Amino acid sequence: MPQYEKILLKNMEQPGYTGSLADYEKSGGYQAFRKVLKDMQPDQVIEEVKKSSLRGRGGAGFPTGVKWGFIPKDHPGPKYLCCNADESEPGTFKDRQLMERDPHQMLEGMAITCFAIGAETAYVYIRGEFRLGAKILNKAVEEANAAGYLGKNVLGTDRTINIYIHAGAGAYICGEETALLESLEGKRGQPRFKPPFPATHGLYQKPTVVNNVETMANIPHIINRGGEWFAGIGSPPKSCGTRIFCLSGHVKRPGNYEVPMGITFREFIYDIGGGMSSDKPIKAFIPGGASAPFLTPEHLDVKMDFESVAMAGSMLGSGGVTVMEEGTSMVWAALRLMEFFYHESCGKCTPCREGSSWLTQILQRIWTKQGRQGDLDLLTELCKNIAGRTICAFGEAEVGPIQSTLHHFRHEYEDLIREADAMRPKSKEIPVFNH
Ligand SMILES: Cc1cc2nc3c(=O)[nH]c(=O)nc-3n(C[C@H](O)[C@H](O)[C@H](O)COP(=O)(O)O)c2cc1C
């Protein structure tokens, strides 16, 4: 298996590393936070992160330093940081590992971010099912408070930084940043219209940064080793650094692997993941979580970076790579994903609320060999009427698997409809009367 230098998973892969504050400090933890408090101004921290070209690891890939720069500096009231630890995208399980195995790494990243944007209060919005992660994070926050890294007068300065862990109630939509803010405010988790953006009207309508767990975990390393160092890793200039990709499906070695962005899917699936778990060849793969359109074996040499995957017609998204072997029905795969999206649609936008139900019903009837001629046109039309017509990107996400399987594997849908036609009792000819 090829070996790459690890940044985020390095500590936890040391024998005996527990993720405690003592272990984290022994491996250089909180040095970056000490450095910013002692030697840097908030603007310098933002500049360093801009120099690194770090892009958000939650899905959209927005440049992190640029996002921080949108926070108004002269705002008189409170500002907030929210760390998005909802991680409910099927096929994605990297944030969980970062939280459970090295919680101080992301907490240090959050403390530095608070310093940079001038926030005194930060929340980790953690997926409700991550009970263990929440427990570990709460303990880590206690340790950091006791050691003076968090709380009032951090490390003897006049700054206050408090971090609170808030568990969600298990809704996929609460990973969408504005639904997350609504939920954190105690309201029903549904997205808000943008603009205004969270940078000016976020939590409690105050300037707010929302960043993913992995994004936060990168920050101490950028401060310690410099933005230029980070920008030189991976696939510069637009896809810098490493990424933790989550490998699942029909592969020999599923798991989380941290690699520099820009290696190919072939290297990732075969050299790192050990290839297919059976003798069957690969049929398709999802490159970036359930919302990302399917790719096929002809895309195996596409680079795992933001631009290359977009050029191939999909997205790097949340970093969840799910592999499917020959013999897997792509209609079934699309149906399983659609059932998930139907279940999780928050109901705020009509095209998504109604459309997800209709799409699921049509896929169900095709899969159970009751499909009709015209169903594929209907699916195509419905997808077109959902994507781009919803408040948040859930609309695009839910139609991706259908549109991409219709594009690459249309014959599988057609075969099932033909079978349904053949099984259907022929109805009696209806006489036509000509007047
Ligand atoms: C339906 C939906 C679900 C999302 N779920 C998550 C999630 O679970 N975790 C996450 O970090 N971002 C998720 N996002 C992306 C967030 O809205 C947001 O872009 C991200 O938290 C910003 O952080 P980043 O800039 O560090 O990536 C989701 C977006 C959508 C539209």
The ligand as an SDF file (V2000), in Angstrom:
LIG
                    3D

 31 33  0  0  0  0  0  0  0  0999 V2000
  -28.3860   18.7300    2.6510 C   0  0  0  0  0  0  0  0  0  0  0  0
  -27.0090   19.1410    3.1270 C   0  0  0  0  0  0  0  0  0  0  0  0
  -26.3970   18.4210    4.1440 C   0  0  0  0  0  0  0  0  0  0  0  0
  -25.1320   18.7920    4.6010 C   0  0  0  0  0  0  0  0  0  0  0  0
  -24.5430   18.0550    5.5870 N   0  0  0  0  0  0  0  0  0  0  0  0
  -23.3220   18.4130    6.0570 C   0  0  0  0  0  0  0  0  0  0  0  0
  -22.7090   17.6870    7.1190 C   0  0  0  0  0  0  0  0  0  0  0  0
  -23.2550   16.6850    7.6270 O   0  0  0  0  0  0  0  0  0  0  0  0
  -21.4930   18.1030    7.5530 N   0  0  0  0  0  0  0  0  0  0  0  0
  -20.8520   19.2040    7.0100 C   0  0  0  0  0  0  0  0  0  0  0  0
  -19.7790   19.5570    7.4560 O   0  0  0  0  0  0  0  0  0  0  0  0
  -21.4180   19.9120    6.0070 N   0  0  0  0  0  0  0  0  0  0  0  0
  -22.6280   19.5450    5.5250 C   0  0  0  0  0  0  0  0  0  0  0  0
  -23.2060   20.2880    4.5340 N   0  0  0  0  0  0  0  0  0  0  0  0
  -22.4950   21.4950    4.0440 C   0  0  0  0  0  0  0  0  0  0  0  0
  -22.7750   22.6950    4.9490 C   0  0  0  0  0  0  0  0  0  0  0  0
  -23.9710   23.3350    4.5140 O   0  0  0  0  0  0  0  0  0  0  0  0
  -21.6490   23.7350    4.8930 C   0  0  0  0  0  0  0  0  0  0  0  0
  -21.3270   24.0030    3.5570 O   0  0  0  0  0  0  0  0  0  0  0  0
  -20.3880   23.2980    5.6370 C   0  0  0  0  0  0  0  0  0  0  0  0
  -20.6620   22.9110    6.9540 O   0  0  0  0  0  0  0  0  0  0  0  0
  -19.3970   24.4440    5.6680 C   0  0  0  0  0  0  0  0  0  0  0  0
  -18.2040   24.0250    6.2550 O   0  0  0  0  0  0  0  0  0  0  0  0
  -16.8520   23.9570    5.4180 P   0  0  0  0  0  0  0  0  0  0  0  0
  -16.7140   25.2760    4.6960 O   0  0  0  0  0  0  0  0  0  0  0  0
  -15.7850   23.7540    6.4230 O   0  0  0  0  0  0  0  0  0  0  0  0
  -16.9970   22.8260    4.4650 O   0  0  0  0  0  0  0  0  0  0  0  0
  -24.4720   19.9200    4.0300 C   0  0  0  0  0  0  0  0  0  0  0  0
  -25.1010   20.6300    3.0020 C   0  0  0  0  0  0  0  0  0  0  0  0
  -26.3470   20.2490    2.5440 C   0  0  0  0  0  0  0  0  0  0  0  0
  -26.9840   21.0330    1.4390 C   0  0  0  0  0  0  0  0  0  0  0  0
  1  2  1  0
  2  3  1  0
  2 30  2  0
  3  4  2  0
  4  5  1  0
  4 28  1  0
  5  6  2  0
  6  7  1  0
  6 13  1  0
  7  8  2  0
  7  9  1  0
  9 10  1  0
 10 11  2  0
 10 12  1  0
 12 13  2  0
 13 14  1  0
 14 15  1  0
 14 28  1  0
 15 16  1  0
 16 17  1  0
 16 18  1  0
 18 19  1  0
 18 20  1  0
 20 21  1  0
 20 22  1  0
 22 23  1  0
 23 24  1  0
 24 25  2  0
 24 26  1  0
 24 27  1  0
 28 29  2  0
 29 30  1  0
 30 31  1  0
M  END
$$$$
